[in-house]
């Protein structure tokens, strides 16, 4: 080992100074950089070929001994800079050199090349210039600048708000439209901030009211975790709805596009260029240099080489073998490799042998990338240069990332986008634009003219009855008008909205939006505003418009027009029993029957709920009455719903113009009054308006007003009518009957005020008063029952069973002495619920009877569902026994039915001995009527009881 080093030292001593200078010159000539060394007198001591070639200088002029001013004068003569600048440049450079500190500058040659110059003072006096061609870096920066400008143009002209996040959930970019939509502060929501920070600020502005930040964060984190494209509606701070469409990117980030969907008004969107400025990392690039002899032993190296490979002066002594340098560098942690130092050395040996001077990339441990180049020398040995290309690599990667992000933003837009230059040629377009028109990507690409695209689209049949030439000519003419919006109606029925915006340096940004559904929605909204959503009939608004038109025609041209108002009978029963879905089906069925039976020029409308109306021209009132009769019959027989028969009908009120007026409000009032009269007649009927109905309506309104105060003013009282068992003439009980003595009208008939009380709900407190008063009165009687009528309205109100229990307890009346009378109407309204309540009352011990049997629908299912204690035959049948065979048959049938079921049958309204004999013969078990006694006040009940006992003894 010692002998080897001694030999090397000896070899070094043998080398002459001239040999070392020649060796250094040879190394310098192999460098990628230009080098020129000056002495203290500013004359050349050493210059390499690269320096001459970079500035196109003559070796006969620029050589050892040439002064710096002569070099500059020769360079100016070569056209590298103007002759007029020679003196100023020389003075400035000499002044800087005299400062004794290294400095850098840059010089752009007339040829367009850009040179980087590094001037360094030498320790013993003199100085050195190192030059490098950085034109490639300048071109790269120019390319980046063009791409950046295009990106800014595209993003700035989007009409949607857009925000993009990277894989670390940090904002990459967002446009001004996004900030404006949500009233956000650009100083807070900007590239680099976290998703949570952006959302907290977004919520603080009043967006998504009612949702907490924690809840929103959890929702978005789940979206990010599942990485599924998502569309959601969010509420903006001012109540407007914004549609947010999120799509996730392959690198883990995502992009969200926001659109104001209340009106979808397209505002110019501005994409702010954030975080896409590439550092000019290559400006001060320094190269490492090392010279090796034919044995691959180091002879000369510079400081940059040592810094790159983390080697010290001691470790880089001349004579050190390249293999040893590789081992030391790897041991010092400069870089790691999957190859051994010996394999790396052999690869270098092979390159030198093959004179392969192409660069190799080597990634260092500090994440820098070094370009290594071996240049074999003719006389043996080689020069190695080491260039730090980290910034260049980063710039290329960033450019690729810029393209990727721009492409991601462009192709994730819900709109089509096309950028055109001033010659109307495509600069860039997105996938949505091509897909929207069904165009060929082979035709639509950068450089193609809009005329070619239009000819291509017309050839595809996209634009009906249009040639490419005409379409293009029209398009150019519109562009002359400046920024504008136009709509294309395509052959497949779609409508495309085109929005044109000028670019700052010429050309256009065009966005394409499919607004077909929006146009359809607007048409639907316009239709829905004037039509009923359930039946699609005209609603009250359109009906009033049609009525106004019809009345104008009647006033101008004569003739007549009828207004028919329809109201379904028992519709609430269908809703309560079968549900609203069944009720909706019934309403649609009624609407269909109305439309089928009116004339072509008549108007059918749904005014709301179960109310319909018809406007009918023609001879009146004959046409209206004929239509009303037909519809009463048809609607009175509806189809089954939910496999159950339903009992509904329709009442119709008719008013005629001009007979009843030419004012729409007056005519509707007349039809409503006629409708009320039709319902009062028993429903399932129609009624033509008559003038006296107005007076009746006023009278009824006054009666309703007085009825509200009658209970508090103690204007009600009860009378009691006896009920007698036929077989024994025994008094069994009394029916409590309500009477109203009005202070000015006198006695008001129950038939007049009970319907009013049922309509406005007063029957509930009145019924409670009747029940409590009747129970209190009966408590003092001997062992007979008291019968109290219950209204159907009382069954629909809550607490009937509780009321009965309370009234019995308060009066001290045994439950078996109370009989509650229920009409078929109560059962019809909601039979299941009503029968359930009846079972609860029966469980108390109260008797239950079915009143007015035979006058309603008389469904035998009621008798099957509930075991009534008594069936009461309505007085209308008893009063016509001598005149109507049908009444005779009905009474006989009901009496027989009661006998079979074991239920008492009471005939009401028995006033004569003949009627008594007949109902006895028919099989009725009890009677009630004037024959045995008129209704009497509570004070006279005792006398009535004694009278009937006397009659029984005589009998």
TORGU-490123 format. One line per 2 residues: number of its first residue (from 0); their letters; for each residue x, z, y of C-alpha. Coordinates in steps of 0.1 Angstrom, whole numbers, plus 5000, padded with zeros to 4 digits. Each point is the difference from the previous one (the first is absolute). Layout:
NUM	a	X,Z,Y; ...
REM end
This chain:
0	xx	5000,5000,5000; 5028,5009,5024
2	xx	5019,4968,4993; 4970,4979,5008
4	xx	4996,5016,5034; 5037,4996,5007
6	xx	4998,4963,4992; 4971,4996,5023
8	xx	5018,5017,5029; 5030,4979,4993
10	xx	4979,4969,5002; 4985,5011,5033
12	xx	5035,5005,5015; 5010,4965,4989
14	xx	4971,4985,5019; 5012,4987,5034
16	xx	4979,5005,5032; 4994,4963,5001
18	xx	4985,5001,4965; 4976,5028,5010
20	xx	4989,4981,5031; 4994,4969,4979
22	xx	4981,5021,4975; 4978,5015,5028
24	xx	4995,4965,5015; 4989,4987,4966
26	xx	4975,5029,4997; 4986,4995,5035
28	xx	4995,4963,4993; 4978,5009,4971
30	xx	4977,5023,5020; 4964,4991,5009
32	xx	5006,5014,5035; 5021,4985,5027
34	xx	5030,5022,5011; 5023,4997,5030
36	xx	5027,5026,5009; 5015,5002,5035
38	xx	5030,5020,5011; 5002,5022,5031
40	xx	5006,4969,5022; 4968,4985,4987
42	xx	5018,4973,4980; 4991,4991,4964
44	xx	5019,5017,4973; 4979,4990,4970
46	xx	4969,4977,4996; 4982,4988,4968
48	xx	4984,4967,4992; 4965,5015,5001
50	xx	5004,5009,5036; 5010,4964,5009
52	xx	4972,4984,4980; 4973,5023,5014
54	xx	5008,4989,5036; 5011,4965,4991
56	xx	5035,5007,5015; 5032,4980,4994
58	xx	5028,5017,4981; 5024,4981,5023
60	xx	4987,5019,5030; 4989,5033,4986
62	xx	5031,5013,4982; 5024,5028,5001
64	xx	5012,5006,5036; 4969,4984,5017
66	xx	4986,5022,5028; 4964,5013,4999
68	xx	4991,4980,5032; 5013,4968,4984
70	xx	4979,5007,4969; 4969,5005,5022
72	xx	5008,4968,5020; 5003,4980,4968
74	xx	4968,5015,4986; 4982,4990,5032
76	xx	5014,4965,4997; 4985,4998,4965
78	xx	4966,5007,5016; 4995,5035,4987
80	xx	4992,5012,5035; 4999,4985,5035
82	xx	5034,4995,5018; 4985,5017,5031
84	xx	4997,5033,4981; 5037,5001,4989
86	xx	5014,5022,5027; 4971,5025,4999
88	xx	5001,5002,4962; 5038,5005,4999
90	xx	4999,5028,5027; 4971,5018,4983
92	xx	5017,4999,4966; 5034,5011,5013
94	xx	4983,5029,5018; 4982,5011,4969
96	xx	5032,4998,4979; 5019,5020,5026
98	xx	4975,5028,4994; 5017,5006,4967
100	xx	4967,5003,4980; 4986,4976,4974
102	xx	4969,4981,5010; 4977,4974,4986
104	xx	4984,4969,5016; 4982,4969,4990
106	xx	5006,4964,5011; 4976,4971,4995
108	xx	5019,4967,4998; 4988,4967,5014
110	xx	4996,4988,4964; 4973,5026,4995
112	xx	5021,5023,4978; 5000,5037,5008
114	xx	5033,5019,4997; 5004,5038,4997
116	xx	5034,5011,5016; 5016,5035,4994
118	xx	5030,5007,5022; 5022,5030,4990
120	xx	5032,5013,5016; 5030,5005,4978
122	xx	5020,5033,4998; 5033,4984,5012
124	xx	4985,4980,5028; 4982,4967,4998
126	xx	4966,4994,4985; 4980,4981,4974
128	xx	4969,4979,5000; 4978,4997,4968
130	xx	4974,4973,5001; 4971,4992,4977
132	xx	4972,4973,4999; 4967,5019,5003
134	xx	4978,4968,5005; 4983,5007,4967
136	xx	4988,5034,5012; 4987,4983,5032
138	xx	4981,4975,4980; 4985,5027,4978
140	xx	4990,5020,5032; 4983,4968,5014
142	xx	4982,4995,4967; 4988,5036,5000
144	xx	4989,4996,5036; 4979,4969,4992
146	xx	4984,5017,4970; 4993,5032,5020
148	xx	4984,4979,5028; 4977,4983,4974
150	xx	4991,5033,4985; 4991,5014,5034
152	xx	4978,4969,5007; 4981,5003,4968
154	xx	4994,5037,5000; 4993,5002,5038
156	xx	4972,4974,4996; 4981,5017,4971
158	xx	4965,5010,5008; 5001,5029,4976
160	xx	5018,5033,5002; 5028,5003,4975
162	xx	5023,5029,4990; 5026,4999,4972
164	xx	5016,5029,4982; 5031,4999,4978
166	xx	5005,5017,4966; 5008,5033,5017
168	xx	4966,5000,5018; 5016,4993,5034
170	xx	4988,4975,5025; 5019,4967,4999
172	xx	4979,4983,5027; 4966,5001,5017
174	xx	4986,4977,5025; 4985,5007,5034
176	xx	4965,4991,4987; 5002,5028,4975
178	xx	5009,5025,5027; 4973,4987,5023
180	xx	4973,5001,4974; 5005,5037,4994
182	xx	5012,5010,5035; 5034,5012,4986
184	xx	5032,5009,5019; 5028,4975,4994
186	xx	5025,5027,5007; 4987,5018,4969
188	xx	4989,4973,4976; 5032,4979,4998
190	xx	5024,4988,4973; 5017,5028,4981
192	xx	4972,5026,5004; 4985,5014,4968
194	xx	4966,4990,4987; 4988,5036,5005
196	xx	5011,5001,5036; 4982,4967,5007
198	xx	4968,5012,4983; 5001,5034,5018
200	xx	5002,4982,5033; 4973,4975,4989
202	xx	4976,5028,4992; 5008,5019,5032
204	xx	4987,4970,5020; 4965,5006,4985
206	xx	5002,4974,4973; 4981,5007,4967
208	xx	4980,5029,5015; 4989,5026,4975
210	xx	5030,4995,4977; 5029,5025,5000
212	xx	5036,4988,5001; 5006,5017,4966
214	xx	4971,4981,4984; 5011,4967,5015
216	xx	5036,5005,4989; 4989,5008,4964
218	xx	4979,4968,4999; 5029,4978,5013
220	xx	5025,5016,4977; 4978,4992,4970
222	xx	4997,4964,5013; 5038,4998,5001
224	xx	5003,5015,4966; 4976,4976,4983
226	xx	5014,4971,5021; 4968,4981,4999
228	xx	4988,4977,5028; 4973,5019,5019
230	xx	4974,4991,5026; 4983,5028,5019
232	xx	4980,5005,5031; 5011,5026,5025
234	xx	4983,5013,5031; 5019,4995,5032
236	xx	5001,5027,5028; 4971,4982,5019
238	xx	4978,4996,4969; 5010,4964,4993
240	xx	5007,4991,4964; 5033,4985,4990
242	xx	5008,4984,4966; 5034,5010,4987
244	xx	5015,4978,4971; 5030,5014,4983
246	xx	5023,4981,4977; 5031,5013,4983
248	xx	5033,4982,5000; 5024,4996,4971
250	xx	5027,5023,5016; 4976,5030,5001
252	xx	4988,4996,5036; 4966,4988,5011
254	xx	4984,4981,5028; 4966,5008,5015
256	xx	4980,4975,5021; 4973,5015,5023
258	xx	4970,4980,5014; 4973,5011,5024
260	xx	4969,4989,4979; 4973,5010,5025
262	xx	5002,4966,5017; 5032,4987,4986
264	xx	5010,4988,5035; 5035,4985,4996
266	xx	5024,5014,5025; 5036,4988,5002
268	xx	5021,5022,4977; 5035,5008,5010
270	xx	5025,5008,4973; 5027,5021,5014
272	xx	5034,4992,4988; 5013,5034,4987
274	xx	5031,5008,4981; 5009,4964,4993
276	xx	5030,4996,5023; 5031,4993,4979
278	xx	5032,5016,5011; 5028,4976,5009
280	xx	5021,5017,4974; 5025,4972,4997
282	xx	5013,5000,5036; 5030,5022,4994
284	xx	5007,4992,4965; 5036,5009,4989
286	xx	5018,4986,4970; 5023,5017,4976
288	xx	5032,4981,4991; 5025,5004,4972
290	xx	5029,4978,4987; 5011,5001,4964
292	xx	5030,4984,4984; 5000,4980,4968
294	xx	5001,5032,4980; 4969,5012,5017
296	xx	5019,5027,5019; 4990,5010,5035
298	xx	5024,4989,5028; 4979,5003,5032
300	xx	4965,5015,5008; 4982,5010,5031
302	xx	4981,5032,5010; 4966,4984,4994
304	xx	5009,4994,4964; 5010,5036,4996
306	xx	4968,5013,5016; 4978,4978,4978
308	xx	5016,5012,4968; 5007,5036,5011
310	xx	5037,4996,4995; 5027,5019,5018
312	xx	5033,4986,5014; 5018,5017,4971
314	xx	4978,4983,4975; 5004,4966,5015
316	xx	5038,4998,5001; 5015,4965,4995
318	xx	5005,4992,4963; 4969,5019,4988
320	xx	4983,4979,4973; 4965,4987,5006
322	xx	4988,5017,4968; 5013,5034,5013
324	xx	4983,4994,5033; 4967,4993,4982
326	xx	5004,5032,4979; 5008,5022,5031
328	xx	4971,4985,5020; 4975,5007,4972
330	xx	5014,5035,4996; 4997,5007,5037
332	xx	4963,4990,4998; 5001,4968,5020
334	xx	4979,4982,4974; 4988,5002,4964
336	xx	4996,4971,4976; 4987,4994,4965
338	xx	5034,4984,4993; 5033,5018,4995
340	xx	5029,4996,5024; 5018,4978,4974
342	xx	4969,4977,4998; 4998,4997,5038
344	xx	5037,4992,5001; 4997,4973,4973
346	xx	4971,4984,5019; 5022,4999,5032
348	xx	5028,4985,4980; 4977,4973,4986
350	xx	4988,4990,5035; 5035,4997,5013
352	xx	5011,4979,4971; 4970,4977,5005
354	xx	5006,5000,5038; 4964,5012,5004
356	xx	4997,5011,5036; 4963,5005,5000
358	xx	4989,5035,5013; 4990,5028,4977
360	xx	4975,5027,5010; 5010,5036,4993
362	xx	4976,5030,5008; 5019,5030,5011
364	xx	4990,5036,4995; 4991,5004,5036
366	xx	4975,4972,4995; 5020,4975,5019
368	xx	5004,4965,4986; 5035,4984,5000
370	xx	5007,4963,4996; 5033,4996,4982
372	xx	5018,4967,5000; 5033,4992,4981
374	xx	5020,4970,5014; 5029,4990,4978
376	xx	5032,4989,5017; 5019,4969,4991
378	xx	5033,5019,4998; 4985,5028,4979
380	xx	4981,5031,5007; 4966,5001,5018
382	xx	4983,5013,5031; 4969,5022,4996
384	xx	4975,5004,5029; 4973,5027,5000
386	xx	4971,4994,5023; 4973,5027,5006
388	xx	4968,4979,4997; 4976,5030,4999
390	xx	4983,4992,5032; 4997,4963,4991
392	xx	4985,5009,4967; 4976,5024,5016
394	xx	4990,4973,5025; 4992,4976,4972
396	xx	4980,5026,4982; 4982,5010,5032
398	xx	4992,4963,5006; 4986,4997,4965
400	xx	4980,5032,5006; 4987,4986,5033
402	xx	4989,4968,4982; 4983,5022,4973
404	xx	4982,5022,5024; 4989,4971,5022
406	xx	4988,4982,4968; 4982,5032,4988
408	xx	4983,5005,5034; 4991,4964,5003
410	xx	4986,4996,4965; 4981,5032,4999
412	xx	4979,4991,5030; 4963,4995,4994
414	xx	5001,4971,5025; 5018,4967,4997
416	xx	5028,4995,5024; 5019,4969,5011
418	xx	5028,4997,5026; 5004,4966,5016
420	xx	5027,4987,5022; 4994,4981,5032
422	xx	4998,4968,4979; 4972,5015,4979
424	xx	5023,5003,4969; 4999,5029,4977
426	xx	5026,5027,5006; 4986,5024,4975
428	xx	4966,5007,4983; 4987,5026,4976
430	xx	4985,4997,4966; 4965,5010,5012
432	xx	4999,4969,5023; 5008,4977,4971
434	xx	4976,5017,4977; 4972,5000,5026
436	xx	5000,4962,5002; 5010,4994,4964
438	xx	5031,4980,5012; 5030,4990,4980
440	xx	5031,5021,5006; 5020,4968,4994
442	xx	4985,4985,5031; 4996,5031,5023
444	xx	5035,5012,5006; 5024,5004,5030
446	xx	5005,4968,5019; 4967,4983,4990
448	xx	4978,4989,5030; 4965,5013,5005
450	xx	4988,4964,4999; 5013,4996,4964
452	xx	4984,5033,4991; 4966,4988,5014
454	xx	5003,4967,4982; 5007,5019,4968
456	xx	4970,5024,5005; 4977,4971,5008
458	xx	5011,4982,4968; 4990,5032,4981
460	xx	4965,4998,5015; 5003,5033,5019
462	xx	4986,4986,5033; 4967,4981,4995
464	xx	4996,4966,5016; 5034,5003,5018
466	xx	5032,4980,4998; 5035,5015,5005
468	xx	5007,4979,5031; 4967,5010,5017
470	xx	5005,5036,4991; 5036,5000,5013
472	xx	4990,4982,5033; 4972,5026,5006
474	xx	5025,5028,4992; 5026,4988,5025
476	xx	4973,4996,5026; 4989,5036,4995
478	xx	5037,5012,5002; 5003,4984,5034
480	xx	4974,5025,5013; 5024,5028,4991
482	xx	4994,5031,4979; 4966,4998,4983
484	xx	4979,5008,4970; 4981,4975,4978
486	xx	4980,5001,4968; 5004,4976,4971
488	xx	4969,4995,4977; 5014,4990,4966
490	xx	4983,4979,4974; 4995,5029,4977
492	xx	4980,5019,5026; 5028,5023,5012
494	xx	5006,5005,5037; 5037,5005,5011
496	xx	5008,5014,5034; 5032,4987,5016
498	xx	5016,5020,5028; 5029,4983,5020
500	xx	5026,5019,5020; 5030,4985,5018
502	xx	5035,5011,4991; 5023,5009,5029
504	xx	5025,4972,4993; 4975,4974,4991
506	xx	4978,4993,4970; 4970,5018,4986
508	xx	4991,5029,4977; 4967,4992,4983
510	xx	4980,5026,4980; 4973,4989,4975
512	xx	4972,5024,4990; 4972,4994,4976
514	xx	4969,5012,5020; 4974,4986,4976
516	xx	4988,5034,4989; 5000,5013,5036
518	xx	4978,4971,5011; 4977,5006,4970
520	xx	4999,5037,5008; 4991,4993,5036
522	xx	4972,4978,4988; 4989,5027,4976
524	xx	5001,5026,5027; 4979,4978,5023
526	xx	4975,4995,4971; 5000,5037,4991
528	xx	4993,5010,5036; 4967,4982,4998
530	xx	4991,5003,4963; 4992,5029,4977
532	xx	5030,5006,4976; 4977,5009,4970
534	xx	4975,4971,5000; 5018,4975,5023
536	xx	4968,4998,5020; 5001,4999,5038
538	xx	5003,5035,5014; 4981,5016,5029
540	xx	5023,4983,5026; 4995,4965,4987
542	xx	4963,5006,4993; 4995,5010,5037
544	xx	5019,4968,5011; 4978,4979,4977
546	xx	4969,5018,5013; 5011,4993,5036
548	xx	5004,4963,4992; 4966,4999,4983
550	xx	4983,5017,5029; 5015,4976,5025
552	xx	4988,4970,4979; 4965,5016,4998
554	xx	5000,5005,5038; 5012,4965,5007
556	xx	4985,4978,4973; 4970,5021,4989
558	xx	4990,5008,4965; 5003,5035,4984
560	xx	5026,5021,4982; 4994,5030,4978
562	xx	5022,5030,4996; 4996,5017,4966
564	xx	5016,5034,4995; 5004,5011,4963
566	xx	5007,5035,4988; 5005,5008,4963
568	xx	4978,5027,4985; 5016,5027,4978
570	xx	5035,4985,5005; 5015,5035,5004
572	xx	4987,5008,4965; 5020,4971,4986
574	xx	5032,5012,5018; 4995,5036,4989
576	xx	4991,4993,4964; 5022,4970,4992
578	xx	5028,5002,5026; 5009,4980,5030
580	xx	5015,4971,4979; 4965,4994,4985
582	xx	4985,5004,5035; 5024,4973,5012
584	xx	4990,4976,4972; 4963,5006,5009
586	xx	5007,4992,5036; 5018,4968,4991
588	xx	4971,4990,4977; 4975,5006,5029
590	xx	5022,4979,5023; 5001,4972,4975
592	xx	4961,5001,4996; 4996,4999,5038
594	xx	5023,4970,5004; 4982,4982,4971
596	xx	4966,5003,5016; 5006,4992,5037
598	xx	5002,4966,5016; 5032,4981,5006
600	xx	5000,5008,5037; 4989,5036,4997
602	xx	5025,5029,5004; 5003,5028,4975
604	xx	5020,5031,5011; 5009,5035,4988
606	xx	4996,5024,5028; 5015,5029,4982
608	xx	4994,5023,4970; 4969,4986,4982
610	xx	4986,4983,5032; 4998,4962,5000
612	xx	4984,4976,5025; 4989,4963,5001
614	xx	4995,4976,5029; 4975,4974,4991
616	xx	4988,4970,5019; 4967,4982,4992
618	xx	4963,5006,5004; 4995,5037,5005
620	xx	4989,5025,4989; 4990,4980,4969
622	xx	5035,4991,4989; 5013,5036,5005
624	xx	4971,5015,4981; 5005,4976,4971
626	xx	5037,5007,4999; 4994,5038,5002
628	xx	4974,4999,4971; 5024,4980,4978
630	xx	5029,5023,5006; 4980,5032,4996
632	xx	4991,4987,4966; 5035,4988,4990
634	xx	5019,5030,5012; 4974,5023,4985
636	xx	5012,4989,4965; 5038,5004,5000
638	xx	5022,4995,4969; 5012,5031,4982
640	xx	5032,5016,5012; 5024,5019,4977
642	xx	4975,4992,4972; 4974,5020,5018
644	xx	4967,4989,5015; 4999,5007,5038
646	xx	4969,5004,5022; 5006,4985,5034
648	xx	4979,4980,5024; 5002,4987,5035
650	xx	4980,5006,5032; 4999,4973,5026
652	xx	4992,5001,5037; 4993,4968,5019
654	xx	5001,4991,5037; 4993,4966,5014
656	xx	5015,4983,5031; 4986,4992,5025
658	xx	4968,5019,4991; 5019,5034,4999
660	xx	5026,4991,5027; 5031,4979,5006
662	xx	5024,5029,5004; 5022,5007,4970
664	xx	4999,5038,5003; 4962,5000,5005
666	xx	4995,4977,4971; 5021,5022,4977
668	xx	4981,5031,5012; 4967,4983,4991
670	xx	5014,4990,4965; 5012,5036,4994
672	xx	4966,5015,5010; 4983,4975,4976
674	xx	5025,5010,4973; 4992,5037,5005
676	xx	4963,4993,4997; 5007,4980,4967
678	xx	5019,5030,4986; 4972,5024,5011
680	xx	4975,4978,4981; 5017,5009,4967
682	xx	5031,4978,5000; 5003,4967,4981
684	xx	4980,4983,5028; 5004,4980,5031
686	xx	4984,5005,5034; 4997,4978,5031
688	xx	5006,5017,5033; 4969,5010,5019
690	xx	5001,5013,5036; 4983,5033,4992
692	xx	5030,5009,4978; 5019,5008,5031
694	xx	4975,5026,5010; 5000,5013,4964
696	xx	5038,5002,5001; 4999,5020,5033
698	xx	4973,5023,4986; 5021,5005,4968
700	xx	5031,5008,5021; 4980,5025,5020
702	xx	4987,5015,4967; 5035,5002,4986
704	xx	5011,5018,5032; 4972,5026,4997
706	xx	5006,5004,4963; 5035,5013,5007
708	xx	4987,5030,5018; 4969,5006,4979
710	xx	5018,5024,4975; 5015,5022,5026
712	xx	4966,5001,5019; 4981,5012,4969
714	xx	4978,4969,5001; 4999,4997,4962
716	xx	4977,5018,4976; 4991,4997,4964
718	xx	4966,4995,4983; 4994,5004,4963
720	xx	4978,4979,4977; 4988,5014,4967
722	xx	5009,4985,4966; 4975,5006,4971
724	xx	5004,4996,4963; 4972,4978,4987
726	xx	4995,5016,4966; 4991,5034,5014
728	xx	4994,4994,5037; 5028,5026,5005
730	xx	5019,5001,5033; 5037,4994,4991
732	xx	5016,4998,5034; 5002,4985,5035
734	xx	5019,4971,5014; 5017,5008,5033
736	xx	4993,4973,5026; 5018,4997,5034
738	xx	4981,4997,5032; 5013,4994,5036
740	xx	4979,5011,5029; 5014,4982,5030
742	xx	4994,5018,5033; 4986,4969,5016
744	xx	4993,4975,4972; 4982,5026,4978
746	xx	5004,4996,4962; 5025,4973,4991
748	xx	4995,4985,4966; 5029,5006,4975
750	xx	4999,4963,4991; 5010,4995,5037
752	xx	5028,5025,5004; 5014,5006,4965
754	xx	5016,4964,4999; 5016,5007,5034
756	xx	5014,5033,4989; 5014,4984,4968
758	xx	5017,4973,5021; 5017,5023,5025
760	xx	5008,5028,4975; 4977,5026,5015
762	xx	4982,5002,4966; 5028,5022,4987
764	xx	4995,5029,5024; 4962,4994,5000
766	xx	5000,5000,4962; 5019,5032,4998
768	xx	4974,5016,5023; 4972,4988,4978
770	xx	5016,5013,4969; 5008,5035,5014
772	xx	4965,5003,5016; 4982,4988,4969
774	xx	5019,5025,4977; 4994,5028,5025
776	xx	4963,4992,5001; 4996,4997,4962
778	xx	5017,5033,4994; 4968,5019,5011
780	xx	4977,4979,4978; 4988,5008,4965
782	xx	5017,4983,4971; 4997,4964,5011
784	xx	5026,4974,5009; 5009,4984,5033
786	xx	5011,4963,5000; 5024,4988,5026
788	xx	5009,4963,5006; 5037,4990,5002
790	xx	5012,4970,5020; 5026,4976,4985
792	xx	5021,5008,5030; 5002,5037,4989
794	xx	5016,4989,4967; 5027,4981,5019
796	xx	5009,5030,5021; 5021,5027,4984
798	xx	4988,5034,4990; 4964,4994,4988
800	xx	5004,5022,4969; 5015,5028,5022
802	xx	4971,4996,5024; 4974,5004,4973
804	xx	5018,5030,4986; 5002,5016,5034
806	xx	4964,4994,5009; 4987,5015,4967
808	xx	5023,5031,5004; 4990,5004,5036
810	xx	4963,4999,4992; 5002,5019,4967
812	xx	4981,4972,4983; 5005,4995,4962
814	xx	5015,4965,4994; 4972,4990,4976
816	xx	4975,5003,5028; 5018,4973,5020
818	xx	4993,4963,4993; 5021,4973,5017
820	xx	4985,4965,5003; 5024,4971,4999
822	xx	4991,4964,5008; 5012,4969,4981
824	xx	5019,4990,5032; 5023,5030,4997
826	xx	5008,4989,4964; 5005,4964,5010
828	xx	5025,5009,5027; 5024,5016,4975
830	xx	4984,5008,4968; 5030,5015,4982
832	xx	5009,5024,5029; 4964,5009,5006
834	xx	4992,5007,4964; 5032,5021,4998
836	xx	4986,5021,5029; 4966,5002,4983
838	xx	5016,5014,4969; 5017,5027,5021
840	xx	4966,5009,5015; 4983,5001,4966
842	xx	5028,5024,4989; 4988,5024,5027
844	xx	4965,5000,4984; 4984,4978,5027
846	xx	4973,4975,4990; 5006,4963,5009
848	xx	4973,4974,5003; 5001,4962,5006
850	xx	4979,4992,5031; 4982,4968,5009
852	xx	5007,4985,4965; 4988,4964,4998
854	xx	5006,4989,5036; 5037,4994,4998
856	xx	5021,4983,4974; 4986,5023,4973
858	xx	5030,4998,4977; 4993,5018,4967
860	xx	5038,5007,4998; 4994,5029,5025
862	xx	4977,5017,4975; 5026,4995,4973
864	xx	5028,5014,5021; 4982,5031,5012
866	xx	4971,5020,4984; 4977,5004,5030
868	xx	4974,5028,4998; 4973,4979,5017
870	xx	4992,4964,5009; 4979,4995,5032
872	xx	4978,4969,5002; 4999,4987,5035
874	xx	4966,5002,5019; 5000,4962,5006
876	xx	4991,4995,4963; 4974,5027,4999
878	xx	4983,4988,5032; 4995,4965,4986
880	xx	4989,5009,4964; 4965,4985,5006
882	xx	5014,4968,5015; 5032,4991,4983
884	xx	5003,4995,4962; 5038,5001,5005
886	xx	4997,5035,5015; 4979,5011,4970
888	xx	5027,4986,4976; 5028,5017,5018
890	xx	4983,5034,5001; 4992,4998,4963
892	xx	5036,4989,4991; 5016,5028,5020
894	xx	4977,5026,4985; 5007,4987,4965
896	xx	5038,5000,5007; 4998,5036,5012
898	xx	4981,5010,4969; 5026,4984,4977
900	xx	5028,5016,5019; 4983,5034,5002
902	xx	5001,4999,5038; 4972,5010,5023
904	xx	4983,4972,5020; 4984,5008,5034
906	xx	4977,4975,5017; 5003,5003,5038
908	xx	4972,4992,5025; 4970,5009,4978
910	xx	4971,5003,5025; 4969,4992,4980
912	xx	4984,5012,4968; 5001,4965,4987
914	xx	5038,4999,5006; 5003,5033,4983
916	xx	4981,4989,4970; 5020,4968,4997
918	xx	5035,5016,5002; 4988,5026,4975
920	xx	4989,4972,4976; 5033,4983,5005
922	xx	5018,5030,4987; 5015,5015,5032
924	xx	5007,5037,4996; 4998,5011,5037
926	xx	4986,4989,5033; 5006,5005,5037
928	xx	4977,4989,5029; 4972,5007,5024
930	xx	4976,5005,4971; 5015,5034,4993
932	xx	5011,5007,5035; 5017,4987,5032
934	xx	5034,5012,5010; 4997,5034,5016
936	xx	5024,5023,5021; 5019,5027,4982
938	xx	4976,5026,5014; 4970,4983,4982
940	xx	5017,4997,4966; 4985,5033,4987
942	xx	4965,4988,5009; 5006,4967,4982
944	xx	5012,5018,4969; 4968,5021,4999
946	xx	4978,4970,5006; 5016,4981,4971
948	xx	4997,5031,4977; 4963,5001,5008
950	xx	4996,4963,4993; 5018,5005,4967
952	xx	4976,5029,4990; 4970,4979,5008
954	x	5015,4971,4980
REM end
